[in-house]
Amino acid sequence: MGTTPRHARPKPRSLRIGILVTAGAVTTAALSLATAASGDPSGPRVTQLGLGPGYLTAGQRASARLEITADRCVTADRVTVAVRDGAGRNLDFPDAESGVRLCPSGHTFTSGAREFAAGSYTMFGSWQDTDGVWHPLPSITLKVGATPKTEPEPAREPGGGGPSWEPSGAWQLRFSDEFEGDSLDTSKWNTGWFGTGVTGPVNSAEDACYDARNVGVSGGALHLRLTGEDSSCKGKARRHTGAQVNTMGTFSYSYGAVEYRARVPSADGEVANWPALWDTGEFWPRDGETDTMEGLSGEVCSYWHATDTDRGHCPSGDLTGWHTFGHRWEPGKITWFYDGKPVHTQTSGVVGSPHYLVMQNTQGSFGGPTLVPADLQVDWVRVWTE
């Protein structure tokens, strides 16, 4: 997370709507349609830059977002986002915008909110000229998934004498948080990146700021929420608002074992957004960075970043739902464990500088499908040394 990950290669993803959209933005297609009320080829060319969302959950109220531009200024009597079901019925988003000036500088229309039943829909933006003629723009498919069933909380495993892959032995528990109660323990955790309130992001590829209001503790778990609310930090406007906590200045360790029990946000079997459970030192990249779990392009991955070293692994299998993610850090060696089983070992460039813990839920160009609002949930985090 410390910088744009050199390993991450964004893979093509199907179009999905906001709330579930391609990573970091409404679906972009750069599709254009030459339009003029009279059919005059010299008429304005209106280009659709983005349309979202592409995925929703049944019963979830959401707005549509349409980004359009024109090669020269033209007045649209109305701009809207239309939706049709399989039978061709009109299920448009409400609150069309009137008297819209479309210019090369672009315009963003946000509709009113509505909800849909589970199914597949055709969604498209459209604008009406001053002669009353509608000009539909290219369509995308809006997928609406069934309301997810509440997953029963499995019995909490005891802390034991060590990590799940080696519960016995000479392990000493150095740090833990079971996230009981209804508030974050601020003697252990900071809720911002080098600041308080709205901060961040760590990585220039992220498209979300961290807001302390998106951090909560309830139901025996930490909740780090990503929303579709616009935010601004480091002098830049961003499309989402995320959350981060870290132990910078409160706890660090050098060599040992770290394990999290967490539930990553997911959409259609992929890891949604750009969640991460990681640790790093005071001076990046010299002190190194261990990504215990990082959601990259819809997959769960583990990585070691350091000076001249950037290596990792994305194991196969469904890692949505509740799982344990951990690593053992030894001199010259790091081994990652998912659900108590080894998945990857790194021996190149491993250093021993003290690391603090970081947990965050964000989005950006290396994340998976966007799902908002969505929580990264952490049941517990524990650190042992031998």
C-alpha angles and dihedrals in degrees: 000000000000094000139353100308109243090203097056116099114184107228124208114272132190118258113268130172124260106276079049106024136137110290118297101353148038110283108287121206106153087220117163136195123195106226136178130159091236097037089251107161088216090063123114119292110224115198126198110222099175144357128186165230105028098180135036138168118243110266093018112130111222142159127231123235123208124185116195139163137187131215088232133010117282132164117239115204089210139358122199146155113240127202129194128188125215091277092052095252117158111248099160124171109256132246106047112202118244131211096015120178109215113199139157088269088068136231133237119209120196116191131209118272129265139155134235138207118246113282144078123296139181112237128187141161120238138183131201121217124219090265090062096253116140120221112199117208127214115298134228132194118260111206118199115194127206118268105273118245117242108259112225113242109248118230111280113251116234117255091243125180096295148349121320093258092055110016095166130055136066096325120143119199105234101172138005142162120190092183096229120161127031106286140055118260099241091188085072105028139050116205098211144047107255091332147030134265110018111007145146154000109208094200126046089221091064119104098199138072121219116248119192088216089068091063118089144154121216140134092025094300142092113243120206107185131203116198136182091242114126115244139182129215137146088022095299134105114231133194099230142037118222139171139242138180127187142171096229105152095004105066138004135161139191117212121353138092130299125192133179130188104209146154115220121209112258140190125190091344095309129107106258125219122352107295120171141184107193148137135217143168136251095268115046128230095007093062093045133230128243116203103199089180127000125171106224123176091337096313134102110241141175123212145175116210123187140133106315091352128098113154136144150135139239108206121211124245137070109297097170117116123038116339140149119246120189147149138203116220117201132163105292095355142077124185122190123212128194115192088352095303125111113249105167143006128202124193103160120099096350111162131185106227114140115270133203124209126256130186123180146160113209141135137228146129094311097046129100127249112325115250117178134216094024136145133221100212124202119192094186145336124209134181124197134182129195 
